[in-house]
Amino acid sequence: MMTYEWQDTLLREEDLARRAAVIVPRMLAHPRVTLDQISRLRGHIDDCIDRLGTLLAEMENAGVDQVFLAAAHTIHNAWQSLAHKTAERSRLFETDFVDVRPTLSDNKDQGVATHWSIS
């Protein structure tokens, strides 16, 4: 690829990563987001990480200027950060609060809410 092609590719990738950096946290914070949605989102993010990894390897093999490599690494790191945030949100689905109050209680113990971690 010629320099302007690398630059064009990086500009498109940067634009996509910037938009994702705004959208992904909002999606992860939404109270009705499902584990399935988060899993699919993580798959898309992983695809972007893989694509940037391939691009980085091609750029390094082509001996591209360090400025372009640094830009590609920055974009790659942005995707990795989003992957980390998505994984953290996924883990919240693994933790559940279980109410273990007895339905009919004649004793002083009115039940307890216990925090369970599902591994």
Backbone atoms as SQL, in Angstrom:
CREATE TABLE atoms (id INTEGER PRIMARY KEY, chain TEXT, resi INTEGER, resn TEXT, atom TEXT, x REAL, y REAL, z REAL);
INSERT INTO atoms VALUES
  (1, 'A', 1, 'MET', 'N', 0.838, -1.180, 0.000),
  (2, 'A', 1, 'MET', 'CA', 0.000, 0.000, 0.000),
  (3, 'A', 1, 'MET', 'C', 0.882, 1.243, 0.000),
  (4, 'A', 2, 'MET', 'N', 0.376, 2.275, -0.584),
  (5, 'A', 2, 'MET', 'CA', 1.088, 3.542, -0.591),
  (6, 'A', 2, 'MET', 'C', 0.720, 4.314, 0.672),
  (7, 'A', 3, 'THR', 'N', 1.522, 5.304, 0.999),
  (8, 'A', 3, 'THR', 'CA', 1.331, 6.064, 2.231),
  (9, 'A', 3, 'THR', 'C', -0.084, 6.614, 2.364),
  (10, 'A', 4, 'TYR', 'N', -0.627, 7.181, 1.299),
  (11, 'A', 4, 'TYR', 'CA', -1.971, 7.758, 1.399),
  (12, 'A', 4, 'TYR', 'C', -3.013, 6.676, 1.658),
  (13, 'A', 5, 'GLU', 'N', -2.768, 5.455, 1.189),
  (14, 'A', 5, 'GLU', 'CA', -3.711, 4.364, 1.460),
  (15, 'A', 5, 'GLU', 'C', -3.676, 3.972, 2.936),
  (16, 'A', 6, 'TRP', 'N', -2.463, 3.936, 3.517),
  (17, 'A', 6, 'TRP', 'CA', -2.359, 3.645, 4.954),
  (18, 'A', 6, 'TRP', 'C', -3.081, 4.736, 5.735),
  (19, 'A', 7, 'GLN', 'N', -2.834, 5.969, 5.323),
  (20, 'A', 7, 'GLN', 'CA', -3.445, 7.103, 6.010),
  (21, 'A', 7, 'GLN', 'C', -4.969, 7.034, 5.916),
  (22, 'A', 8, 'ASP', 'N', -5.496, 6.750, 4.748),
  (23, 'A', 8, 'ASP', 'CA', -6.939, 6.639, 4.557),
  (24, 'A', 8, 'ASP', 'C', -7.517, 5.515, 5.414),
  (25, 'A', 9, 'THR', 'N', -6.844, 4.378, 5.417),
  (26, 'A', 9, 'THR', 'CA', -7.294, 3.238, 6.229),
  (27, 'A', 9, 'THR', 'C', -7.298, 3.602, 7.710),
  (28, 'A', 10, 'LEU', 'N', -6.234, 4.241, 8.166),
  (29, 'A', 10, 'LEU', 'CA', -6.150, 4.622, 9.577),
  (30, 'A', 10, 'LEU', 'C', -7.211, 5.655, 9.950),
  (31, 'A', 11, 'LEU', 'N', -7.498, 6.577, 9.060),
  (32, 'A', 11, 'LEU', 'CA', -8.537, 7.568, 9.340),
  (33, 'A', 11, 'LEU', 'C', -9.906, 6.909, 9.484),
  (34, 'A', 12, 'ARG', 'N', -10.201, 5.936, 8.625),
  (35, 'A', 12, 'ARG', 'CA', -11.477, 5.201, 8.736),
  (36, 'A', 12, 'ARG', 'C', -11.528, 4.406, 10.037),
  (37, 'A', 13, 'GLU', 'N', -10.425, 3.732, 10.363),
  (38, 'A', 13, 'GLU', 'CA', -10.379, 2.939, 11.595),
  (39, 'A', 13, 'GLU', 'C', -10.484, 3.840, 12.828),
  (40, 'A', 14, 'GLU', 'N', -9.831, 4.983, 12.775),
  (41, 'A', 14, 'GLU', 'CA', -9.899, 5.921, 13.898),
  (42, 'A', 14, 'GLU', 'C', -11.323, 6.434, 14.083),
  (43, 'A', 15, 'ASP', 'N', -11.993, 6.754, 12.997),
  (44, 'A', 15, 'ASP', 'CA', -13.369, 7.232, 13.068),
  (45, 'A', 15, 'ASP', 'C', -14.275, 6.177, 13.691),
  (46, 'A', 16, 'LEU', 'N', -14.120, 4.938, 13.267),
  (47, 'A', 16, 'LEU', 'CA', -14.918, 3.845, 13.820),
  (48, 'A', 16, 'LEU', 'C', -14.647, 3.674, 15.315),
  (49, 'A', 17, 'ALA', 'N', -13.384, 3.714, 15.709),
  (50, 'A', 17, 'ALA', 'CA', -13.023, 3.553, 17.122),
  (51, 'A', 17, 'ALA', 'C', -13.555, 4.714, 17.965),
  (52, 'A', 18, 'ARG', 'N', -13.504, 5.923, 17.436),
  (53, 'A', 18, 'ARG', 'CA', -14.029, 7.089, 18.172),
  (54, 'A', 18, 'ARG', 'C', -15.541, 6.976, 18.377),
  (55, 'A', 19, 'ARG', 'N', -16.243, 6.560, 17.342),
  (56, 'A', 19, 'ARG', 'CA', -17.694, 6.394, 17.483),
  (57, 'A', 19, 'ARG', 'C', -18.007, 5.291, 18.486),
  (58, 'A', 20, 'ALA', 'N', -17.252, 4.200, 18.423),
  (59, 'A', 20, 'ALA', 'CA', -17.465, 3.095, 19.366),
  (60, 'A', 20, 'ALA', 'C', -17.171, 3.534, 20.797),
  (61, 'A', 21, 'ALA', 'N', -16.173, 4.399, 20.976),
  (62, 'A', 21, 'ALA', 'CA', -15.813, 4.873, 22.314),
  (63, 'A', 21, 'ALA', 'C', -16.942, 5.681, 22.952),
  (64, 'A', 22, 'VAL', 'N', -17.833, 6.223, 22.137),
  (65, 'A', 22, 'VAL', 'CA', -18.994, 6.954, 22.646),
  (66, 'A', 22, 'VAL', 'C', -20.178, 6.007, 22.848),
  (67, 'A', 23, 'ILE', 'N', -20.409, 5.144, 21.880),
  (68, 'A', 23, 'ILE', 'CA', -21.597, 4.288, 21.882),
  (69, 'A', 23, 'ILE', 'C', -21.489, 3.124, 22.865),
  (70, 'A', 24, 'VAL', 'N', -20.338, 2.465, 22.892),
  (71, 'A', 24, 'VAL', 'CA', -20.197, 1.249, 23.710),
  (72, 'A', 24, 'VAL', 'C', -20.440, 1.521, 25.195),
  (73, 'A', 25, 'PRO', 'N', -19.827, 2.533, 25.806),
  (74, 'A', 25, 'PRO', 'CA', -20.108, 2.768, 27.228),
  (75, 'A', 25, 'PRO', 'C', -21.584, 3.061, 27.508),
  (76, 'A', 26, 'ARG', 'N', -22.239, 3.786, 26.599),
  (77, 'A', 26, 'ARG', 'CA', -23.674, 4.046, 26.789),
  (78, 'A', 26, 'ARG', 'C', -24.464, 2.751, 26.739),
  (79, 'A', 27, 'MET', 'N', -24.110, 1.884, 25.804),
  (80, 'A', 27, 'MET', 'CA', -24.803, 0.602, 25.691),
  (81, 'A', 27, 'MET', 'C', -24.568, -0.244, 26.944),
  (82, 'A', 28, 'LEU', 'N', -23.327, -0.295, 27.402),
  (83, 'A', 28, 'LEU', 'CA', -23.003, -1.106, 28.576),
  (84, 'A', 28, 'LEU', 'C', -23.699, -0.592, 29.832),
  (85, 'A', 29, 'ALA', 'N', -23.948, 0.707, 29.899),
  (86, 'A', 29, 'ALA', 'CA', -24.591, 1.299, 31.072),
  (87, 'A', 29, 'ALA', 'C', -26.112, 1.195, 31.034),
  (88, 'A', 30, 'HIS', 'N', -26.654, 0.823, 29.898),
  (89, 'A', 30, 'HIS', 'CA', -28.111, 0.756, 29.771),
  (90, 'A', 30, 'HIS', 'C', -28.655, -0.325, 30.704),
  (91, 'A', 31, 'PRO', 'N', -29.675, 0.001, 31.488),
  (92, 'A', 31, 'PRO', 'CA', -30.186, -0.971, 32.464),
  (93, 'A', 31, 'PRO', 'C', -30.821, -2.216, 31.851),
  (94, 'A', 32, 'ARG', 'N', -31.230, -2.145, 30.606),
  (95, 'A', 32, 'ARG', 'CA', -31.884, -3.305, 29.990),
  (96, 'A', 32, 'ARG', 'C', -30.992, -4.065, 29.023),
  (97, 'A', 33, 'VAL', 'N', -29.707, -3.754, 29.007),
  (98, 'A', 33, 'VAL', 'CA', -28.812, -4.485, 28.116),
  (99, 'A', 33, 'VAL', 'C', -28.777, -5.951, 28.557),
  (100, 'A', 34, 'THR', 'N', -28.753, -6.848, 27.594),
  (101, 'A', 34, 'THR', 'CA', -28.766, -8.277, 27.911),
  (102, 'A', 34, 'THR', 'C', -27.375, -8.878, 27.741),
  (103, 'A', 35, 'LEU', 'N', -27.185, -10.023, 28.331),
  (104, 'A', 35, 'LEU', 'CA', -25.917, -10.734, 28.189),
  (105, 'A', 35, 'LEU', 'C', -25.674, -11.091, 26.728),
  (106, 'A', 36, 'ASP', 'N', -26.729, -11.453, 26.016),
  (107, 'A', 36, 'ASP', 'CA', -26.594, -11.771, 24.593),
  (108, 'A', 36, 'ASP', 'C', -26.096, -10.556, 23.806),
  (109, 'A', 37, 'GLN', 'N', -26.658, -9.395, 24.080),
  (110, 'A', 37, 'GLN', 'CA', -26.215, -8.178, 23.391),
  (111, 'A', 37, 'GLN', 'C', -24.748, -7.878, 23.697),
  (112, 'A', 38, 'ILE', 'N', -24.383, -8.031, 24.945),
  (113, 'A', 38, 'ILE', 'CA', -22.997, -7.776, 25.334),
  (114, 'A', 38, 'ILE', 'C', -22.066, -8.789, 24.678),
  (115, 'A', 39, 'SER', 'N', -22.487, -10.029, 24.601),
  (116, 'A', 39, 'SER', 'CA', -21.662, -11.059, 23.957),
  (117, 'A', 39, 'SER', 'C', -21.461, -10.761, 22.478),
  (118, 'A', 40, 'ARG', 'N', -22.528, -10.337, 21.812),
  (119, 'A', 40, 'ARG', 'CA', -22.406, -9.991, 20.390),
  (120, 'A', 40, 'ARG', 'C', -21.529, -8.754, 20.202),
  (121, 'A', 41, 'LEU', 'N', -21.686, -7.791, 21.086),
  (122, 'A', 41, 'LEU', 'CA', -20.848, -6.594, 21.036),
  (123, 'A', 41, 'LEU', 'C', -19.386, -6.967, 21.204),
  (124, 'A', 42, 'ARG', 'N', -19.120, -7.851, 22.155),
  (125, 'A', 42, 'ARG', 'CA', -17.737, -8.286, 22.380),
  (126, 'A', 42, 'ARG', 'C', -17.177, -8.972, 21.132),
  (127, 'A', 43, 'GLY', 'N', -17.998, -9.743, 20.440),
  (128, 'A', 43, 'GLY', 'CA', -17.561, -10.375, 19.200),
  (129, 'A', 43, 'GLY', 'C', -17.171, -9.356, 18.144),
  (130, 'A', 44, 'HIS', 'N', -17.965, -8.288, 18.020),
  (131, 'A', 44, 'HIS', 'CA', -17.645, -7.230, 17.056),
  (132, 'A', 44, 'HIS', 'C', -16.356, -6.513, 17.446),
  (133, 'A', 45, 'ILE', 'N', -16.207, -6.253, 18.726),
  (134, 'A', 45, 'ILE', 'CA', -14.988, -5.588, 19.199),
  (135, 'A', 45, 'ILE', 'C', -13.777, -6.478, 18.943),
  (136, 'A', 46, 'ASP', 'N', -13.909, -7.769, 19.212),
  (137, 'A', 46, 'ASP', 'CA', -12.803, -8.697, 18.950),
  (138, 'A', 46, 'ASP', 'C', -12.440, -8.725, 17.467),
  (139, 'A', 47, 'ASP', 'N', -13.449, -8.638, 16.600),
  (140, 'A', 47, 'ASP', 'CA', -13.180, -8.568, 15.154),
  (141, 'A', 47, 'ASP', 'C', -12.351, -7.330, 14.818),
  (142, 'A', 48, 'CYS', 'N', -12.689, -6.216, 15.443),
  (143, 'A', 48, 'CYS', 'CA', -11.933, -4.977, 15.198),
  (144, 'A', 48, 'CYS', 'C', -10.503, -5.093, 15.715),
  (145, 'A', 49, 'ILE', 'N', -10.334, -5.719, 16.862),
  (146, 'A', 49, 'ILE', 'CA', -8.991, -5.933, 17.411),
  (147, 'A', 49, 'ILE', 'C', -8.179, -6.803, 16.457),
  (148, 'A', 50, 'ASP', 'N', -8.786, -7.867, 15.963),
  (149, 'A', 50, 'ASP', 'CA', -8.094, -8.751, 15.016),
  (150, 'A', 50, 'ASP', 'C', -7.725, -8.011, 13.736),
  (151, 'A', 51, 'ARG', 'N', -8.673, -7.210, 13.228),
  (152, 'A', 51, 'ARG', 'CA', -8.415, -6.464, 12.001),
  (153, 'A', 51, 'ARG', 'C', -7.252, -5.487, 12.193),
  (154, 'A', 52, 'LEU', 'N', -7.223, -4.805, 13.339),
  (155, 'A', 52, 'LEU', 'CA', -6.132, -3.868, 13.606),
  (156, 'A', 52, 'LEU', 'C', -4.818, -4.602, 13.810),
  (157, 'A', 53, 'GLY', 'N', -4.869, -5.775, 14.415),
  (158, 'A', 53, 'GLY', 'CA', -3.655, -6.575, 14.573),
  (159, 'A', 53, 'GLY', 'C', -3.072, -6.971, 13.226),
  (160, 'A', 54, 'THR', 'N', -3.937, -7.376, 12.312),
  (161, 'A', 54, 'THR', 'CA', -3.497, -7.725, 10.956),
  (162, 'A', 54, 'THR', 'C', -2.931, -6.497, 10.251),
  (163, 'A', 55, 'LEU', 'N', -3.620, -5.380, 10.379),
  (164, 'A', 55, 'LEU', 'CA', -3.160, -4.140, 9.762),
  (165, 'A', 55, 'LEU', 'C', -1.790, -3.740, 10.305),
  (166, 'A', 56, 'LEU', 'N', -1.625, -3.842, 11.617),
  (167, 'A', 56, 'LEU', 'CA', -0.334, -3.515, 12.226),
  (168, 'A', 56, 'LEU', 'C', 0.779, -4.395, 11.674),
  (169, 'A', 57, 'ALA', 'N', 0.512, -5.687, 11.568),
  (170, 'A', 57, 'ALA', 'CA', 1.526, -6.611, 11.038),
  (171, 'A', 57, 'ALA', 'C', 1.883, -6.248, 9.599),
  (172, 'A', 58, 'GLU', 'N', 0.873, -5.949, 8.787),
  (173, 'A', 58, 'GLU', 'CA', 1.126, -5.561, 7.396),
  (174, 'A', 58, 'GLU', 'C', 1.939, -4.273, 7.325),
  (175, 'A', 59, 'MET', 'N', 1.603, -3.329, 8.185),
  (176, 'A', 59, 'MET', 'CA', 2.314, -2.052, 8.192),
  (177, 'A', 59, 'MET', 'C', 3.772, -2.231, 8.615),
  (178, 'A', 60, 'GLU', 'N', 3.981, -3.060, 9.639),
  (179, 'A', 60, 'GLU', 'CA', 5.351, -3.312, 10.096),
  (180, 'A', 60, 'GLU', 'C', 6.161, -4.009, 9.016),
  (181, 'A', 61, 'ASN', 'N', 5.559, -4.993, 8.352),
  (182, 'A', 61, 'ASN', 'CA', 6.249, -5.706, 7.267),
  (183, 'A', 61, 'ASN', 'C', 6.573, -4.788, 6.093),
  (184, 'A', 62, 'ALA', 'N', 5.730, -3.792, 5.869),
  (185, 'A', 62, 'ALA', 'CA', 5.939, -2.865, 4.753),
  (186, 'A', 62, 'ALA', 'C', 6.910, -1.740, 5.114),
  (187, 'A', 63, 'GLY', 'N', 7.312, -1.699, 6.380),
  (188, 'A', 63, 'GLY', 'CA', 8.243, -0.651, 6.796),
  (189, 'A', 63, 'GLY', 'C', 7.625, 0.734, 6.809),
  (190, 'A', 64, 'VAL', 'N', 6.365, 0.796, 7.198),
  (191, 'A', 64, 'VAL', 'CA', 5.645, 2.065, 7.224),
  (192, 'A', 64, 'VAL', 'C', 6.251, 2.988, 8.285),
  (193, 'A', 65, 'ASP', 'N', 6.148, 4.268, 8.044),
  (194, 'A', 65, 'ASP', 'CA', 6.648, 5.295, 8.953),
  (195, 'A', 65, 'ASP', 'C', 6.092, 5.091, 10.366),
  (196, 'A', 66, 'GLN', 'N', 6.905, 5.396, 11.359),
  (197, 'A', 66, 'GLN', 'CA', 6.530, 5.209, 12.764),
  (198, 'A', 66, 'GLN', 'C', 5.290, 6.009, 13.166),
  (199, 'A', 67, 'VAL', 'N', 5.066, 7.124, 12.521),
  (200, 'A', 67, 'VAL', 'CA', 3.874, 7.929, 12.828),
  (201, 'A', 67, 'VAL', 'C', 2.608, 7.120, 12.552),
  (202, 'A', 68, 'PHE', 'N', 2.591, 6.414, 11.428),
  (203, 'A', 68, 'PHE', 'CA', 1.428, 5.596, 11.085),
  (204, 'A', 68, 'PHE', 'C', 1.305, 4.395, 12.021),
  (205, 'A', 69, 'LEU', 'N', 2.447, 3.801, 12.369),
  (206, 'A', 69, 'LEU', 'CA', 2.417, 2.669, 13.301),
  (207, 'A', 69, 'LEU', 'C', 1.898, 3.108, 14.669),
  (208, 'A', 70, 'ALA', 'N', 2.350, 4.266, 15.122),
  (209, 'A', 70, 'ALA', 'CA', 1.890, 4.770, 16.420),
  (210, 'A', 70, 'ALA', 'C', 0.380, 5.008, 16.398),
  (211, 'A', 71, 'ALA', 'N', -0.114, 5.553, 15.303),
  (212, 'A', 71, 'ALA', 'CA', -1.561, 5.781, 15.176),
  (213, 'A', 71, 'ALA', 'C', -2.317, 4.456, 15.209),
  (214, 'A', 72, 'ALA', 'N', -1.806, 3.462, 14.512),
  (215, 'A', 72, 'ALA', 'CA', -2.454, 2.145, 14.495),
  (216, 'A', 72, 'ALA', 'C', -2.448, 1.518, 15.886),
  (217, 'A', 73, 'HIS', 'N', -1.346, 1.664, 16.611),
  (218, 'A', 73, 'HIS', 'CA', -1.273, 1.134, 17.982),
  (219, 'A', 73, 'HIS', 'C', -2.282, 1.843, 18.891),
  (220, 'A', 74, 'THR', 'N', -2.433, 3.136, 18.723),
  (221, 'A', 74, 'THR', 'CA', -3.395, 3.889, 19.527),
  (222, 'A', 74, 'THR', 'C', -4.817, 3.396, 19.276),
  (223, 'A', 75, 'ILE', 'N', -5.154, 3.185, 18.025),
  (224, 'A', 75, 'ILE', 'CA', -6.490, 2.683, 17.674),
  (225, 'A', 75, 'ILE', 'C', -6.680, 1.270, 18.228),
  (226, 'A', 76, 'HIS', 'N', -5.666, 0.432, 18.080),
  (227, 'A', 76, 'HIS', 'CA', -5.709, -0.940, 18.597),
  (228, 'A', 76, 'HIS', 'C', -5.937, -0.920, 20.107),
  (229, 'A', 77, 'ASN', 'N', -5.226, -0.039, 20.809),
  (230, 'A', 77, 'ASN', 'CA', -5.383, 0.074, 22.262),
  (231, 'A', 77, 'ASN', 'C', -6.780, 0.547, 22.647),
  (232, 'A', 78, 'ALA', 'N', -7.356, 1.430, 21.838),
  (233, 'A', 78, 'ALA', 'CA', -8.720, 1.894, 22.114),
  (234, 'A', 78, 'ALA', 'C', -9.705, 0.729, 22.048),
  (235, 'A', 79, 'TRP', 'N', -9.549, -0.131, 21.037),
  (236, 'A', 79, 'TRP', 'CA', -10.419, -1.306, 20.929),
  (237, 'A', 79, 'TRP', 'C', -10.197, -2.255, 22.095),
  (238, 'A', 80, 'GLN', 'N', -8.948, -2.422, 22.511),
  (239, 'A', 80, 'GLN', 'CA', -8.672, -3.304, 23.647),
  (240, 'A', 80, 'GLN', 'C', -9.306, -2.765, 24.928),
  (241, 'A', 81, 'SER', 'N', -9.300, -1.463, 25.088),
  (242, 'A', 81, 'SER', 'CA', -9.945, -0.852, 26.247),
  (243, 'A', 81, 'SER', 'C', -11.450, -1.116, 26.234),
  (244, 'A', 82, 'LEU', 'N', -12.067, -0.993, 25.073),
  (245, 'A', 82, 'LEU', 'CA', -13.500, -1.284, 24.963),
  (246, 'A', 82, 'LEU', 'C', -13.788, -2.758, 25.232),
  (247, 'A', 83, 'ALA', 'N', -12.895, -3.629, 24.799),
  (248, 'A', 83, 'ALA', 'CA', -13.060, -5.066, 25.069),
  (249, 'A', 83, 'ALA', 'C', -13.006, -5.326, 26.569),
  (250, 'A', 84, 'HIS', 'N', -12.100, -4.638, 27.247),
  (251, 'A', 84, 'HIS', 'CA', -11.969, -4.803, 28.701),
  (252, 'A', 84, 'HIS', 'C', -13.248, -4.333, 29.407),
  (253, 'A', 85, 'LYS', 'N', -13.766, -3.183, 29.007),
  (254, 'A', 85, 'LYS', 'CA', -15.003, -2.665, 29.611),
  (255, 'A', 85, 'LYS', 'C', -16.172, -3.609, 29.358),
  (256, 'A', 86, 'THR', 'N', -16.218, -4.178, 28.170),
  (257, 'A', 86, 'THR', 'CA', -17.292, -5.108, 27.830),
  (258, 'A', 86, 'THR', 'C', -17.182, -6.380, 28.664),
  (259, 'A', 87, 'ALA', 'N', -15.963, -6.863, 28.856),
  (260, 'A', 87, 'ALA', 'CA', -15.755, -8.057, 29.684),
  (261, 'A', 87, 'ALA', 'C', -16.157, -7.786, 31.130),
  (262, 'A', 88, 'GLU', 'N', -15.843, -6.597, 31.627),
  (263, 'A', 88, 'GLU', 'CA', -16.242, -6.245, 32.995),
  (264, 'A', 88, 'GLU', 'C', -17.762, -6.261, 33.134),
  (265, 'A', 89, 'ARG', 'N', -18.447, -5.718, 32.145),
  (266, 'A', 89, 'ARG', 'CA', -19.912, -5.686, 32.194),
  (267, 'A', 89, 'ARG', 'C', -20.489, -7.098, 32.103),
  (268, 'A', 90, 'SER', 'N', -19.863, -7.951, 31.321),
  (269, 'A', 90, 'SER', 'CA', -20.292, -9.353, 31.232),
  (270, 'A', 90, 'SER', 'C', -20.204, -10.034, 32.586),
  (271, 'A', 91, 'ARG', 'N', -19.150, -9.736, 33.309),
  (272, 'A', 91, 'ARG', 'CA', -18.958, -10.363, 34.624),
  (273, 'A', 91, 'ARG', 'C', -20.068, -9.989, 35.600),
  (274, 'A', 92, 'LEU', 'N', -20.678, -8.829, 35.412),
  (275, 'A', 92, 'LEU', 'CA', -21.780, -8.444, 36.292),
  (276, 'A', 92, 'LEU', 'C', -22.967, -9.394, 36.150),
  (277, 'A', 93, 'PHE', 'N', -23.113, -10.009, 34.994),
  (278, 'A', 93, 'PHE', 'CA', -24.187, -10.977, 34.800),
  (279, 'A', 93, 'PHE', 'C', -23.882, -12.291, 35.515),
  (280, 'A', 94, 'GLU', 'N', -22.628, -12.498, 35.868),
  (281, 'A', 94, 'GLU', 'CA', -22.241, -13.731, 36.549),
  (282, 'A', 94, 'GLU', 'C', -22.518, -13.653, 38.043),
  (283, 'A', 95, 'THR', 'N', -22.790, -12.459, 38.530),
  (284, 'A', 95, 'THR', 'CA', -23.064, -12.253, 39.945),
  (285, 'A', 95, 'THR', 'C', -24.546, -11.979, 40.096),
  (286, 'A', 96, 'ASP', 'N', -25.158, -12.664, 41.017),
  (287, 'A', 96, 'ASP', 'CA', -26.590, -12.516, 41.189),
  (288, 'A', 96, 'ASP', 'C', -26.897, -12.395, 42.669),
  (289, 'A', 97, 'PHE', 'N', -27.942, -11.668, 42.998),
  (290, 'A', 97, 'PHE', 'CA', -28.398, -11.581, 44.377),
  (291, 'A', 97, 'PHE', 'C', -29.597, -12.504, 44.520),
  (292, 'A', 98, 'VAL', 'N', -29.537, -13.348, 45.528),
  (293, 'A', 98, 'VAL', 'CA', -30.587, -14.327, 45.742),
  (294, 'A', 98, 'VAL', 'C', -31.257, -14.036, 47.072),
  (295, 'A', 99, 'ASP', 'N', -32.561, -13.899, 47.070),
  (296, 'A', 99, 'ASP', 'CA', -33.330, -13.678, 48.287),
  (297, 'A', 99, 'ASP', 'C', -33.703, -15.047, 48.847),
  (298, 'A', 100, 'VAL', 'N', -33.209, -15.333, 50.046),
  (299, 'A', 100, 'VAL', 'CA', -33.455, -16.656, 50.631),
  (300, 'A', 100, 'VAL', 'C', -34.412, -16.579, 51.819),
  (301, 'A', 101, 'ARG', 'N', -35.285, -15.586, 51.819),
  (302, 'A', 101, 'ARG', 'CA', -36.262, -15.479, 52.897),
  (303, 'A', 101, 'ARG', 'C', -37.244, -16.639, 52.836),
  (304, 'A', 102, 'PRO', 'N', -37.545, -17.213, 53.995),
  (305, 'A', 102, 'PRO', 'CA', -38.553, -18.276, 53.997),
  (306, 'A', 102, 'PRO', 'C', -39.930, -17.678, 53.694),
  (307, 'A', 103, 'THR', 'N', -40.760, -18.449, 53.046),
  (308, 'A', 103, 'THR', 'CA', -42.092, -17.949, 52.700),
  (309, 'A', 103, 'THR', 'C', -43.000, -17.898, 53.925),
  (310, 'A', 104, 'LEU', 'N', -42.885, -18.864, 54.812),
  (311, 'A', 104, 'LEU', 'CA', -43.646, -18.865, 56.059),
  (312, 'A', 104, 'LEU', 'C', -42.642, -18.896, 57.193),
  (313, 'A', 105, 'SER', 'N', -42.620, -17.840, 57.981),
  (314, 'A', 105, 'SER', 'CA', -41.601, -17.758, 59.014),
  (315, 'A', 105, 'SER', 'C', -42.254, -17.504, 60.360),
  (316, 'A', 106, 'ASP', 'N', -42.038, -18.446, 61.304),
  (317, 'A', 106, 'ASP', 'CA', -42.539, -18.279, 62.659),
  (318, 'A', 106, 'ASP', 'C', -41.420, -17.880, 63.610),
  (319, 'A', 107, 'ASN', 'N', -40.198, -17.894, 63.122),
  (320, 'A', 107, 'ASN', 'CA', -39.089, -17.572, 64.017),
  (321, 'A', 107, 'ASN', 'C', -38.664, -16.120, 63.840),
  (322, 'A', 108, 'LYS', 'N', -37.692, -15.707, 64.650),
  (323, 'A', 108, 'LYS', 'CA', -37.200, -14.335, 64.614),
  (324, 'A', 108, 'LYS', 'C', -36.477, -14.018, 63.307),
  (325, 'A', 109, 'ASP', 'N', -35.901, -15.027, 62.719),
  (326, 'A', 109, 'ASP', 'CA', -35.141, -14.811, 61.484),
  (327, 'A', 109, 'ASP', 'C', -36.117, -14.572, 60.340),
  (328, 'A', 110, 'GLN', 'N', -36.089, -13.394, 59.815),
  (329, 'A', 110, 'GLN', 'CA', -36.962, -13.059, 58.692),
  (330, 'A', 110, 'GLN', 'C', -36.283, -13.311, 57.355),
  (331, 'A', 111, 'GLY', 'N', -35.216, -14.042, 57.399),
  (332, 'A', 111, 'GLY', 'CA', -34.493, -14.350, 56.163),
  (333, 'A', 111, 'GLY', 'C', -33.373, -13.350, 55.920),
  (334, 'A', 112, 'VAL', 'N', -32.504, -13.711, 55.022),
  (335, 'A', 112, 'VAL', 'CA', -31.383, -12.841, 54.687),
  (336, 'A', 112, 'VAL', 'C', -31.226, -12.805, 53.180),
  (337, 'A', 113, 'ALA', 'N', -30.717, -11.717, 52.710),
  (338, 'A', 113, 'ALA', 'CA', -30.355, -11.631, 51.292),
  (339, 'A', 113, 'ALA', 'C', -28.876, -11.955, 51.214),
  (340, 'A', 114, 'THR', 'N', -28.561, -12.962, 50.479),
  (341, 'A', 114, 'THR', 'CA', -27.182, -13.422, 50.391),
  (342, 'A', 114, 'THR', 'C', -26.635, -13.145, 49.009),
  (343, 'A', 115, 'HIS', 'N', -25.413, -12.701, 48.971),
  (344, 'A', 115, 'HIS', 'CA', -24.737, -12.420, 47.700),
  (345, 'A', 115, 'HIS', 'C', -24.063, -13.702, 47.238),
  (346, 'A', 116, 'TRP', 'N', -24.429, -14.168, 46.066),
  (347, 'A', 116, 'TRP', 'CA', -23.853, -15.384, 45.503),
  (348, 'A', 116, 'TRP', 'C', -23.037, -15.016, 44.291),
  (349, 'A', 117, 'SER', 'N', -21.893, -15.591, 44.192),
  (350, 'A', 117, 'SER', 'CA', -21.086, -15.397, 42.991),
  (351, 'A', 117, 'SER', 'C', -21.079, -16.704, 42.228),
  (352, 'A', 118, 'ILE', 'N', -21.526, -16.655, 40.996),
  (353, 'A', 118, 'ILE', 'CA', -21.582, -17.849, 40.161),
  (354, 'A', 118, 'ILE', 'C', -20.322, -17.889, 39.322),
  (355, 'A', 119, 'SER', 'N', -19.570, -18.940, 39.458),
  (356, 'A', 119, 'SER', 'CA', -18.316, -19.041, 38.697),
  (357, 'A', 119, 'SER', 'C', -18.445, -19.988, 37.553);
